Amino acid sequence: MEQVNQELEQYLHLYVNHQQLDWADWLALAEFAYNNCEHLATRLSPFFVNTGMHLLDFMGVGTASSNLSAEEFAKHIKEVHELAQSNLNQANEDMKQFYDCHAGKSVDYEAGQKVFLDGWNIKTI
């Protein structure tokens, strides 16, 4: 949630007047822009994950009906969530591989084993 707040704050910083008096006027547009933007890890927009449709699908609202039954809609949303989960798992694997190739070997300690501690940053006074 903190990441969302930071992104909305960055967006508002670009458009709010220098006295910061009109930020509430821009908040709905900032939320719309965030919800329409593709997330890096899921490769899907939050709006698509929640509704199963892209916002651009609404451009033809008056020309055709794409009314899904409740079961079809639930199935479609389930597929979208599975795709989002798959993309998140792939992003997690990518981050793990990147970290693992730069990380050193970990040391395994056994219970009762004596070790030396670096007390450089420990204040005793």
N, CA, C and O atoms as CSV, one atom per row, in Angstrom:
chain,resi,resn,atom,element,x,y,z
A,1,MET,N,N,0.821,-1.186,0.000
A,1,MET,CA,C,0.000,0.000,0.000
A,1,MET,C,C,0.865,1.251,0.000
A,1,MET,O,O,0.523,2.251,-0.631
A,2,GLU,N,N,1.982,1.191,0.706
A,2,GLU,CA,C,2.874,2.349,0.755
A,2,GLU,C,C,3.404,2.683,-0.639
A,2,GLU,O,O,3.569,3.855,-0.979
A,3,GLN,N,N,3.670,1.655,-1.442
A,3,GLN,CA,C,4.152,1.885,-2.806
A,3,GLN,C,C,3.101,2.616,-3.632
A,3,GLN,O,O,3.435,3.512,-4.407
A,4,VAL,N,N,1.847,2.244,-3.476
A,4,VAL,CA,C,0.757,2.916,-4.198
A,4,VAL,C,C,0.701,4.381,-3.790
A,4,VAL,O,O,0.576,5.260,-4.643
A,5,ASN,N,N,0.792,4.646,-2.493
A,5,ASN,CA,C,0.767,6.033,-2.018
A,5,ASN,C,C,1.923,6.834,-2.596
A,5,ASN,O,O,1.739,7.992,-2.970
A,6,GLN,N,N,3.110,6.241,-2.677
A,6,GLN,CA,C,4.266,6.947,-3.233
A,6,GLN,C,C,4.060,7.261,-4.707
A,6,GLN,O,O,4.398,8.353,-5.162
A,7,GLU,N,N,3.509,6.315,-5.455
A,7,GLU,CA,C,3.281,6.560,-6.880
A,7,GLU,C,C,2.218,7.635,-7.091
A,7,GLU,O,O,2.365,8.492,-7.962
A,8,LEU,N,N,1.145,7.591,-6.292
A,8,LEU,CA,C,0.122,8.627,-6.407
A,8,LEU,C,C,0.687,9.993,-6.029
A,8,LEU,O,O,0.351,11.002,-6.650
A,9,GLU,N,N,1.539,10.025,-5.018
A,9,GLU,CA,C,2.158,11.284,-4.611
A,9,GLU,C,C,3.045,11.841,-5.728
A,9,GLU,O,O,3.048,13.049,-5.968
A,10,GLN,N,N,3.792,10.978,-6.407
A,10,GLN,CA,C,4.629,11.433,-7.518
A,10,GLN,C,C,3.771,12.003,-8.647
A,10,GLN,O,O,4.102,13.034,-9.233
A,11,TYR,N,N,2.677,11.324,-8.940
A,11,TYR,CA,C,1.780,11.800,-9.988
A,11,TYR,C,C,1.211,13.160,-9.618
A,11,TYR,O,O,1.229,14.089,-10.425
A,12,LEU,N,N,0.704,13.274,-8.394
A,12,LEU,CA,C,0.098,14.535,-7.957
A,12,LEU,C,C,1.121,15.662,-7.943
A,12,LEU,O,O,0.786,16.809,-8.242
A,13,HIS,N,N,2.360,15.347,-7.600
A,13,HIS,CA,C,3.415,16.363,-7.553
A,13,HIS,C,C,3.600,17.032,-8.918
A,13,HIS,O,O,3.960,18.207,-8.992
A,14,LEU,N,N,3.355,16.287,-9.989
A,14,LEU,CA,C,3.520,16.837,-11.333
A,14,LEU,C,C,2.404,17.801,-11.718
A,14,LEU,O,O,2.626,18.715,-12.513
A,15,TYR,N,N,1.211,17.611,-11.166
A,15,TYR,CA,C,0.055,18.367,-11.638
A,15,TYR,C,C,-0.517,19.367,-10.643
A,15,TYR,O,O,-1.220,20.296,-11.042
A,16,VAL,N,N,-0.235,19.199,-9.379
A,16,VAL,CA,C,-0.796,20.091,-8.366
A,16,VAL,C,C,-0.141,21.463,-8.478
A,16,VAL,O,O,1.045,21.563,-8.791
A,17,ASN,N,N,-0.913,22.521,-8.223
A,17,ASN,CA,C,-0.337,23.860,-8.314
A,17,ASN,C,C,0.730,24.071,-7.235
A,17,ASN,O,O,0.846,23.273,-6.305
A,18,HIS,N,N,1.494,25.134,-7.365
A,18,HIS,CA,C,2.638,25.339,-6.470
A,18,HIS,C,C,2.217,25.561,-5.020
A,18,HIS,O,O,3.027,25.362,-4.114
A,19,GLN,N,N,0.986,25.963,-4.779
A,19,GLN,CA,C,0.498,26.141,-3.410
A,19,GLN,C,C,-0.117,24.854,-2.850
A,19,GLN,O,O,-0.480,24.799,-1.675
A,20,GLN,N,N,-0.230,23.841,-3.674
A,20,GLN,CA,C,-0.773,22.529,-3.302
A,20,GLN,C,C,-2.186,22.628,-2.759
A,20,GLN,O,O,-2.546,21.932,-1.809
A,21,LEU,N,N,-2.974,23.481,-3.354
A,21,LEU,CA,C,-4.349,23.668,-2.904
A,21,LEU,C,C,-5.347,22.820,-3.688
A,21,LEU,O,O,-6.471,22.617,-3.228
A,22,ASP,N,N,-4.956,22.319,-4.868
A,22,ASP,CA,C,-5.910,21.614,-5.721
A,22,ASP,C,C,-5.611,20.125,-5.859
A,22,ASP,O,O,-6.016,19.506,-6.843
A,23,TRP,N,N,-4.906,19.539,-4.887
A,23,TRP,CA,C,-4.538,18.134,-5.002
A,23,TRP,C,C,-5.764,17.227,-5.011
A,23,TRP,O,O,-5.747,16.188,-5.671
A,24,ALA,N,N,-6.817,17.590,-4.301
A,24,ALA,CA,C,-8.021,16.756,-4.254
A,24,ALA,C,C,-8.702,16.702,-5.621
A,24,ALA,O,O,-9.352,15.711,-5.954
A,25,ASP,N,N,-8.553,17.772,-6.416
A,25,ASP,CA,C,-9.141,17.792,-7.755
A,25,ASP,C,C,-8.465,16.785,-8.671
A,25,ASP,O,O,-9.092,16.284,-9.604
A,26,TRP,N,N,-7.209,16.483,-8.423
A,26,TRP,CA,C,-6.427,15.590,-9.275
A,26,TRP,C,C,-6.412,14.143,-8.781
A,26,TRP,O,O,-5.967,13.252,-9.504
A,27,LEU,N,N,-6.882,13.902,-7.580
A,27,LEU,CA,C,-6.764,12.576,-6.968
A,27,LEU,C,C,-7.494,11.487,-7.751
A,27,LEU,O,O,-6.956,10.394,-7.928
A,28,ALA,N,N,-8.699,11.762,-8.219
A,28,ALA,CA,C,-9.454,10.755,-8.975
A,28,ALA,C,C,-8.738,10.397,-10.276
A,28,ALA,O,O,-8.699,9.230,-10.667
A,29,LEU,N,N,-8.177,11.395,-10.937
A,29,LEU,CA,C,-7.443,11.138,-12.178
A,29,LEU,C,C,-6.160,10.348,-11.898
A,29,LEU,O,O,-5.774,9.487,-12.689
A,30,ALA,N,N,-5.512,10.639,-10.789
A,30,ALA,CA,C,-4.307,9.891,-10.409
A,30,ALA,C,C,-4.656,8.438,-10.127
A,30,ALA,O,O,-3.924,7.535,-10.536
A,31,GLU,N,N,-5.753,8.203,-9.441
A,31,GLU,CA,C,-6.198,6.832,-9.159
A,31,GLU,C,C,-6.533,6.099,-10.451
A,31,GLU,O,O,-6.172,4.934,-10.619
A,32,PHE,N,N,-7.219,6.775,-11.360
A,32,PHE,CA,C,-7.553,6.191,-12.653
A,32,PHE,C,C,-6.284,5.803,-13.412
A,32,PHE,O,O,-6.195,4.707,-13.967
A,33,ALA,N,N,-5.306,6.706,-13.431
A,33,ALA,CA,C,-4.056,6.429,-14.145
A,33,ALA,C,C,-3.319,5.250,-13.526
A,33,ALA,O,O,-2.783,4.408,-14.247
A,34,TYR,N,N,-3.287,5.181,-12.208
A,34,TYR,CA,C,-2.607,4.067,-11.542
A,34,TYR,C,C,-3.302,2.742,-11.844
A,34,TYR,O,O,-2.643,1.748,-12.150
A,35,ASN,N,N,-4.631,2.728,-11.758
A,35,ASN,CA,C,-5.377,1.492,-11.986
A,35,ASN,C,C,-5.335,1.028,-13.436
A,35,ASN,O,O,-5.589,-0.143,-13.718
A,36,ASN,N,N,-5.021,1.925,-14.350
A,36,ASN,CA,C,-4.946,1.585,-15.768
A,36,ASN,C,C,-3.525,1.221,-16.194
A,36,ASN,O,O,-3.318,0.770,-17.321
A,37,CYS,N,N,-2.549,1.408,-15.315
A,37,CYS,CA,C,-1.143,1.190,-15.653
A,37,CYS,C,C,-0.757,-0.262,-15.360
A,37,CYS,O,O,-1.141,-0.824,-14.335
A,38,GLU,N,N,-0.003,-0.848,-16.263
A,38,GLU,CA,C,0.429,-2.234,-16.102
A,38,GLU,C,C,1.444,-2.349,-14.974
A,38,GLU,O,O,2.418,-1.597,-14.929
A,39,HIS,N,N,1.215,-3.296,-14.059
A,39,HIS,CA,C,2.118,-3.543,-12.941
A,39,HIS,C,C,3.323,-4.332,-13.440
A,39,HIS,O,O,3.176,-5.233,-14.266
A,40,LEU,N,N,4.492,-4.004,-12.953
A,40,LEU,CA,C,5.714,-4.633,-13.432
A,40,LEU,C,C,5.740,-6.131,-13.158
A,40,LEU,O,O,6.156,-6.902,-14.022
A,41,ALA,N,N,5.312,-6.556,-11.991
A,41,ALA,CA,C,5.396,-7.975,-11.629
A,41,ALA,C,C,4.285,-8.806,-12.262
A,41,ALA,O,O,4.548,-9.894,-12.774
A,42,THR,N,N,3.051,-8.311,-12.234
A,42,THR,CA,C,1.926,-9.101,-12.760
A,42,THR,C,C,1.781,-8.966,-14.264
A,42,THR,O,O,1.157,-9.810,-14.908
A,43,ARG,N,N,2.353,-7.909,-14.828
A,43,ARG,CA,C,2.210,-7.569,-16.240
A,43,ARG,C,C,0.741,-7.332,-16.608
A,43,ARG,O,O,0.341,-7.493,-17.761
A,44,LEU,N,N,-0.044,-6.951,-15.612
A,44,LEU,CA,C,-1.460,-6.646,-15.792
A,44,LEU,C,C,-1.794,-5.383,-15.004
A,44,LEU,O,O,-1.127,-5.061,-14.021
A,45,SER,N,N,-2.824,-4.677,-15.441
A,45,SER,CA,C,-3.240,-3.499,-14.692
A,45,SER,C,C,-4.123,-3.935,-13.526
A,45,SER,O,O,-4.801,-4.958,-13.620
A,46,PRO,N,N,-4.125,-3.172,-12.421
A,46,PRO,CA,C,-5.018,-3.516,-11.310
A,46,PRO,C,C,-6.489,-3.575,-11.732
A,46,PRO,O,O,-7.242,-4.401,-11.217
A,47,PHE,N,N,-6.900,-2.719,-12.651
A,47,PHE,CA,C,-8.282,-2.727,-13.129
A,47,PHE,C,C,-8.604,-4.046,-13.819
A,47,PHE,O,O,-9.675,-4.614,-13.605
A,48,PHE,N,N,-7.675,-4.541,-14.653
A,48,PHE,CA,C,-7.893,-5.800,-15.353
A,48,PHE,C,C,-7.962,-6.973,-14.382
A,48,PHE,O,O,-8.777,-7.879,-14.556
A,49,VAL,N,N,-7.106,-6.957,-13.357
A,49,VAL,CA,C,-7.116,-8.039,-12.377
A,49,VAL,C,C,-8.434,-8.068,-11.615
A,49,VAL,O,O,-8.938,-9.144,-11.294
A,50,ASN,N,N,-8.996,-6.903,-11.324
A,50,ASN,CA,C,-10.247,-6.841,-10.559
A,50,ASN,C,C,-11.489,-7.095,-11.402
A,50,ASN,O,O,-12.453,-7.680,-10.908
A,51,THR,N,N,-11.487,-6.669,-12.661
A,51,THR,CA,C,-12.706,-6.746,-13.458
A,51,THR,C,C,-12.622,-7.718,-14.621
A,51,THR,O,O,-13.650,-8.130,-15.159
A,52,GLY,N,N,-11.409,-8.090,-15.018
A,52,GLY,CA,C,-11.259,-8.976,-16.165
A,52,GLY,C,C,-11.348,-8.262,-17.495
A,52,GLY,O,O,-11.393,-8.911,-18.540
A,53,MET,N,N,-11.374,-6.933,-17.480
A,53,MET,CA,C,-11.452,-6.150,-18.713
A,53,MET,C,C,-10.435,-5.019,-18.655
A,53,MET,O,O,-10.097,-4.514,-17.585
A,54,HIS,N,N,-9.964,-4.643,-19.818
A,54,HIS,CA,C,-9.095,-3.472,-19.919
A,54,HIS,C,C,-9.984,-2.237,-20.048
A,54,HIS,O,O,-11.097,-2.319,-20.568
A,55,LEU,N,N,-9.500,-1.122,-19.583
A,55,LEU,CA,C,-10.292,0.102,-19.679
A,55,LEU,C,C,-10.576,0.470,-21.122
A,55,LEU,O,O,-11.601,1.091,-21.406
A,56,LEU,N,N,-9.699,0.106,-22.034
A,56,LEU,CA,C,-9.939,0.411,-23.441
A,56,LEU,C,C,-11.132,-0.359,-23.987
A,56,LEU,O,O,-11.700,0.031,-25.007
A,57,ASP,N,N,-11.525,-1.448,-23.324
A,57,ASP,CA,C,-12.702,-2.198,-23.749
A,57,ASP,C,C,-13.975,-1.374,-23.615
A,57,ASP,O,O,-14.981,-1.688,-24.250
A,58,PHE,N,N,-13.946,-0.331,-22.802
A,58,PHE,CA,C,-15.121,0.499,-22.595
A,58,PHE,C,C,-15.338,1.502,-23.722
A,58,PHE,O,O,-16.359,2.189,-23.743
A,59,MET,N,N,-14.399,1.598,-24.659
A,59,MET,CA,C,-14.540,2.557,-25.745
A,59,MET,C,C,-15.753,2.236,-26.618
A,59,MET,O,O,-16.374,3.141,-27.174
A,60,GLY,N,N,-16.089,0.960,-26.738
A,60,GLY,CA,C,-17.218,0.571,-27.570
A,60,GLY,C,C,-18.445,0.246,-26.753
A,60,GLY,O,O,-19.225,-0.621,-27.149
A,61,VAL,N,N,-18.645,0.897,-25.643
A,61,VAL,CA,C,-19.746,0.578,-24.744
A,61,VAL,C,C,-21.090,0.715,-25.438
A,61,VAL,O,O,-21.966,-0.127,-25.236
A,62,GLY,N,N,-21.282,1.741,-26.245
A,62,GLY,CA,C,-22.588,1.953,-26.866
A,62,GLY,C,C,-22.820,1.130,-28.109
A,62,GLY,O,O,-23.949,1.080,-28.596
A,63,THR,N,N,-21.807,0.484,-28.644
A,63,THR,CA,C,-21.963,-0.200,-29.925
A,63,THR,C,C,-22.260,-1.678,-29.797
A,63,THR,O,O,-22.940,-2.241,-30.655
A,64,ALA,N,N,-21.771,-2.324,-28.752
A,64,ALA,CA,C,-21.987,-3.766,-28.638
A,64,ALA,C,C,-22.141,-4.150,-27.175
A,64,ALA,O,O,-21.661,-3.456,-26.279
A,65,SER,N,N,-22.809,-5.253,-26.955
A,65,SER,CA,C,-22.985,-5.744,-25.603
A,65,SER,C,C,-22.098,-6.960,-25.407
A,65,SER,O,O,-22.111,-7.889,-26.214
A,66,SER,N,N,-21.325,-6.945,-24.324
A,66,SER,CA,C,-20.494,-8.100,-23.992
A,66,SER,C,C,-20.862,-8.574,-22.599
A,66,SER,O,O,-19.993,-8.846,-21.771
A,67,ASN,N,N,-22.169,-8.669,-22.347
A,67,ASN,CA,C,-22.666,-9.047,-21.037
A,67,ASN,C,C,-22.422,-10.534,-20.798
A,67,ASN,O,O,-22.958,-11.387,-21.506
A,68,LEU,N,N,-21.606,-10.829,-19.792
A,68,LEU,CA,C,-21.300,-12.204,-19.453
A,68,LEU,C,C,-22.222,-12.674,-18.345
A,68,LEU,O,O,-22.627,-11.889,-17.487
A,69,SER,N,N,-22.548,-13.939,-18.366
A,69,SER,CA,C,-23.315,-14.474,-17.255
A,69,SER,C,C,-22.415,-14.508,-16.027
A,69,SER,O,O,-21.196,-14.380,-16.145
A,70,ALA,N,N,-23.001,-14.676,-14.865
A,70,ALA,CA,C,-22.220,-14.669,-13.619
A,70,ALA,C,C,-21.187,-15.787,-13.608
A,70,ALA,O,O,-20.058,-15.575,-13.166
A,71,GLU,N,N,-21.550,-16.969,-14.085
A,71,GLU,CA,C,-20.599,-18.086,-14.103
A,71,GLU,C,C,-19.454,-17.831,-15.072
A,71,GLU,O,O,-18.296,-18.103,-14.755
A,72,GLU,N,N,-19.773,-17.308,-16.256
A,72,GLU,CA,C,-18.733,-16.995,-17.227
A,72,GLU,C,C,-17.795,-15.918,-16.685
A,72,GLU,O,O,-16.577,-15.996,-16.844
A,73,PHE,N,N,-18.396,-14.901,-16.033
A,73,PHE,CA,C,-17.594,-13.831,-15.458
A,73,PHE,C,C,-16.683,-14.368,-14.362
A,73,PHE,O,O,-15.504,-14.018,-14.313
A,74,ALA,N,N,-17.215,-15.217,-13.481
A,74,ALA,CA,C,-16.406,-15.792,-12.400
A,74,ALA,C,C,-15.276,-16.643,-12.968
A,74,ALA,O,O,-14.155,-16.608,-12.463
A,75,LYS,N,N,-15.566,-17.400,-14.008
A,75,LYS,CA,C,-14.527,-18.219,-14.652
A,75,LYS,C,C,-13.445,-17.326,-15.264
A,75,LYS,O,O,-12.251,-17.599,-15.136
A,76,HIS,N,N,-13.881,-16.263,-15.924
A,76,HIS,CA,C,-12.929,-15.341,-16.555
A,76,HIS,C,C,-12.045,-14.665,-15.501
A,76,HIS,O,O,-10.831,-14.559,-15.678
A,77,ILE,N,N,-12.657,-14.210,-14.411
A,77,ILE,CA,C,-11.893,-13.558,-13.343
A,77,ILE,C,C,-10.913,-14.546,-12.726
A,77,ILE,O,O,-9.783,-14.176,-12.410
A,78,LYS,N,N,-11.327,-15.792,-12.551
A,78,LYS,CA,C,-10.432,-16.814,-12.002
A,78,LYS,C,C,-9.231,-17.009,-12.916
A,78,LYS,O,O,-8.105,-17.127,-12.434
A,79,GLU,N,N,-9.453,-17.045,-14.226
A,79,GLU,CA,C,-8.347,-17.180,-15.182
A,79,GLU,C,C,-7.410,-15.979,-15.113
A,79,GLU,O,O,-6.191,-16.130,-15.189
A,80,VAL,N,N,-7.983,-14.791,-14.971
A,80,VAL,CA,C,-7.163,-13.574,-14.860
A,80,VAL,C,C,-6.312,-13.632,-13.598
A,80,VAL,O,O,-5.129,-13.294,-13.634
A,81,HIS,N,N,-6.900,-14.055,-12.487
A,81,HIS,CA,C,-6.145,-14.144,-11.232
A,81,HIS,C,C,-5.058,-15.207,-11.319
A,81,HIS,O,O,-3.970,-15.022,-10.774
A,82,GLU,N,N,-5.339,-16.328,-12.001
A,82,GLU,CA,C,-4.315,-17.353,-12.195
A,82,GLU,C,C,-3.164,-16.816,-13.042
A,82,GLU,O,O,-2.000,-17.109,-12.772
A,83,LEU,N,N,-3.494,-16.024,-14.074
A,83,LEU,CA,C,-2.459,-15.411,-14.897
A,83,LEU,C,C,-1.630,-14.428,-14.078
A,83,LEU,O,O,-0.404,-14.407,-14.185
A,84,ALA,N,N,-2.297,-13.615,-13.261
A,84,ALA,CA,C,-1.575,-12.663,-12.412
A,84,ALA,C,C,-0.672,-13.406,-11.434
A,84,ALA,O,O,0.473,-13.005,-11.226
A,85,GLN,N,N,-1.173,-14.489,-10.828
A,85,GLN,CA,C,-0.364,-15.275,-9.893
A,85,GLN,C,C,0.825,-15.905,-10.602
A,85,GLN,O,O,1.931,-15.936,-10.061
A,86,SER,N,N,0.603,-16.400,-11.796
A,86,SER,CA,C,1.698,-16.986,-12.573
A,86,SER,C,C,2.767,-15.937,-12.878
A,86,SER,O,O,3.963,-16.206,-12.760
A,87,ASN,N,N,2.329,-14.746,-13.268
A,87,ASN,CA,C,3.279,-13.672,-13.555
A,87,ASN,C,C,4.034,-13.238,-12.301
A,87,ASN,O,O,5.227,-12.942,-12.366
A,88,LEU,N,N,3.335,-13.200,-11.146
A,88,LEU,CA,C,4.006,-12.866,-9.888
A,88,LEU,C,C,5.036,-13.928,-9.517
A,88,LEU,O,O,6.132,-13.603,-9.060
A,89,ASN,N,N,4.683,-15.195,-9.712
A,89,ASN,CA,C,5.639,-16.273,-9.434
A,89,ASN,C,C,6.867,-16.166,-10.332
A,89,ASN,O,O,7.992,-16.377,-9.880
A,90,GLN,N,N,6.650,-15.837,-11.606
A,90,GLN,CA,C,7.778,-15.672,-12.535
A,90,GLN,C,C,8.647,-14.495,-12.112
A,90,GLN,O,O,9.874,-14.592,-12.150
A,91,ALA,N,N,8.032,-13.387,-11.710
A,91,ALA,CA,C,8.801,-12.227,-11.254
A,91,ALA,C,C,9.585,-12.587,-9.993
A,91,ALA,O,O,10.725,-12.151,-9.829
A,92,ASN,N,N,8.986,-13.375,-9.106
A,92,ASN,CA,C,9.664,-13.816,-7.893
A,92,ASN,C,C,10.880,-14.679,-8.237
A,92,ASN,O,O,11.947,-14.516,-7.645
A,93,GLU,N,N,10.720,-15.583,-9.179
A,93,GLU,CA,C,11.842,-16.430,-9.613
A,93,GLU,C,C,12.949,-15.583,-10.235
A,93,GLU,O,O,14.130,-15.807,-9.972
A,94,ASP,N,N,12.562,-14.608,-11.065
A,94,ASP,CA,C,13.559,-13.733,-11.690
A,94,ASP,C,C,14.355,-12.967,-10.643
A,94,ASP,O,O,15.577,-12.853,-10.747
A,95,MET,N,N,13.654,-12.436,-9.619
A,95,MET,CA,C,14.344,-11.694,-8.555
A,95,MET,C,C,15.246,-12.615,-7.747
A,95,MET,O,O,16.339,-12.217,-7.345
A,96,LYS,N,N,14.797,-13.844,-7.505
A,96,LYS,CA,C,15.604,-14.812,-6.752
A,96,LYS,C,C,16.873,-15.150,-7.516
A,96,LYS,O,O,17.956,-15.187,-6.930
A,97,GLN,N,N,16.755,-15.399,-8.820
A,97,GLN,CA,C,17.933,-15.710,-9.626
A,97,GLN,C,C,18.911,-14.537,-9.635
A,97,GLN,O,O,20.121,-14.737,-9.527
A,98,PHE,N,N,18.392,-13.316,-9.763
A,98,PHE,CA,C,19.263,-12.148,-9.764
A,98,PHE,C,C,19.981,-12.015,-8.433
A,98,PHE,O,O,21.180,-11.739,-8.397
A,99,TYR,N,N,19.252,-12.210,-7.329
A,99,TYR,CA,C,19.859,-12.110,-6.006
A,99,TYR,C,C,20.886,-13.214,-5.797
A,99,TYR,O,O,21.991,-12.958,-5.319
A,100,ASP,N,N,20.519,-14.446,-6.157
A,100,ASP,CA,C,21.401,-15.584,-5.917
A,100,ASP,C,C,22.715,-15.484,-6.671
A,100,ASP,O,O,23.742,-15.952,-6.179
A,101,CYS,N,N,22.705,-14.887,-7.851
A,101,CYS,CA,C,23.956,-14.811,-8.613
A,101,CYS,C,C,24.910,-13.772,-8.024
A,101,CYS,O,O,26.106,-13.807,-8.317
A,102,HIS,N,N,24.409,-12.849,-7.201
A,102,HIS,CA,C,25.256,-11.829,-6.591
A,102,HIS,C,C,25.530,-12.075,-5.115
A,102,HIS,O,O,26.409,-11.437,-4.536
A,103,ALA,N,N,24.798,-12.982,-4.506
A,103,ALA,CA,C,24.939,-13.224,-3.066
A,103,ALA,C,C,26.056,-14.232,-2.809
A,103,ALA,O,O,26.301,-15.134,-3.609
A,104,GLY,N,N,26.712,-14.056,-1.694
A,104,GLY,CA,C,27.755,-15.005,-1.300
A,104,GLY,C,C,27.140,-16.236,-0.656
A,104,GLY,O,O,25.935,-16.299,-0.412
A,105,LYS,N,N,27.990,-17.204,-0.388
A,105,LYS,CA,C,27.515,-18.431,0.235
A,105,LYS,C,C,27.161,-18.158,1.697
A,105,LYS,O,O,27.854,-17.411,2.388
A,106,SER,N,N,26.094,-18.763,2.145
A,106,SER,CA,C,25.706,-18.608,3.539
A,106,SER,C,C,26.439,-19.643,4.388
A,106,SER,O,O,26.805,-20.720,3.917
A,107,VAL,N,N,26.639,-19.287,5.637
A,107,VAL,CA,C,27.322,-20.180,6.557
A,107,VAL,C,C,26.271,-20.843,7.433
A,107,VAL,O,O,25.411,-20.171,8.004
A,108,ASP,N,N,26.345,-22.152,7.534
A,108,ASP,CA,C,25.412,-22.882,8.385
A,108,ASP,C,C,26.047,-23.101,9.748
A,108,ASP,O,O,27.145,-23.646,9.853
A,109,TYR,N,N,25.349,-22.674,10.786
A,109,TYR,CA,C,25.827,-22.840,12.151
A,109,TYR,C,C,24.992,-23.908,12.843
A,109,TYR,O,O,23.808,-24.078,12.554
A,110,GLU,N,N,25.619,-24.609,13.743
A,110,GLU,CA,C,24.927,-25.623,14.527
A,110,GLU,C,C,24.679,-25.072,15.929
A,110,GLU,O,O,25.396,-24.192,16.406
A,111,ALA,N,N,23.660,-25.604,16.568
A,111,ALA,CA,C,23.343,-25.176,17.925
A,111,ALA,C,C,24.513,-25.481,18.851
A,111,ALA,O,O,25.053,-26.588,18.843
A,112,GLY,N,N,24.900,-24.484,19.652
A,112,GLY,CA,C,26.008,-24.660,20.594
A,112,GLY,C,C,27.369,-24.319,20.022
A,112,GLY,O,O,28.351,-24.310,20.763
A,113,GLN,N,N,27.463,-24.042,18.749
A,113,GLN,CA,C,28.738,-23.705,18.127
A,113,GLN,C,C,29.143,-22.298,18.526
A,113,GLN,O,O,28.315,-21.388,18.547
A,114,LYS,N,N,30.447,-22.117,18.848
A,114,LYS,CA,C,30.938,-20.803,19.255
A,114,LYS,C,C,31.344,-20.009,18.018
A,114,LYS,O,O,31.956,-20.529,17.085
A,115,VAL,N,N,30.977,-18.722,18.049
A,115,VAL,CA,C,31.285,-17.835,16.933
A,115,VAL,C,C,31.804,-16.513,17.476
A,115,VAL,O,O,31.535,-16.158,18.624
A,116,PHE,N,N,32.544,-15.788,16.653
A,116,PHE,CA,C,33.001,-14.451,17.007
A,116,PHE,C,C,32.009,-13.442,16.446
A,116,PHE,O,O,31.546,-13.578,15.313
A,117,LEU,N,N,31.686,-12.429,17.245
A,117,LEU,CA,C,30.791,-11.370,16.813
A,117,LEU,C,C,31.571,-10.091,16.621
A,117,LEU,O,O,32.483,-9.792,17.393
A,118,ASP,N,N,31.223,-9.336,15.603
A,118,ASP,CA,C,31.839,-8.043,15.360
A,118,ASP,C,C,31.085,-7.015,16.194
A,118,ASP,O,O,29.906,-6.763,15.948
A,119,GLY,N,N,31.742,-6.430,17.162
A,119,GLY,CA,C,31.109,-5.464,18.043
A,119,GLY,C,C,31.389,-4.032,17.660
A,119,GLY,O,O,31.253,-3.136,18.492
A,120,TRP,N,N,31.772,-3.794,16.437
A,120,TRP,CA,C,32.161,-2.452,15.985
A,120,TRP,C,C,31.054,-1.426,16.219
A,120,TRP,O,O,31.338,-0.330,16.703
A,121,ASN,N,N,29.812,-1.746,15.894
A,121,ASN,CA,C,28.714,-0.791,16.006
A,121,ASN,C,C,27.924,-0.923,17.299
A,121,ASN,O,O,26.885,-0.280,17.447
A,122,ILE,N,N,28.387,-1.734,18.231
A,122,ILE,CA,C,27.687,-1.897,19.498
A,122,ILE,C,C,28.206,-0.862,20.474
A,122,ILE,O,O,29.406,-0.789,20.734
A,123,LYS,N,N,27.292,-0.055,21.017
A,123,LYS,CA,C,27.668,0.966,21.991
A,123,LYS,C,C,27.462,0.413,23.384
A,123,LYS,O,O,26.369,-0.048,23.711
A,124,THR,N,N,28.490,0.451,24.209
A,124,THR,CA,C,28.395,-0.106,25.549
A,124,THR,C,C,28.232,0.980,26.607
A,124,THR,O,O,28.064,0.672,27.787
A,125,ILE,N,N,28.277,2.217,26.207
A,125,ILE,CA,C,28.156,3.313,27.164
A,125,ILE,C,C,26.798,3.956,27.036
A,125,ILE,O,O,26.493,4.905,27.759
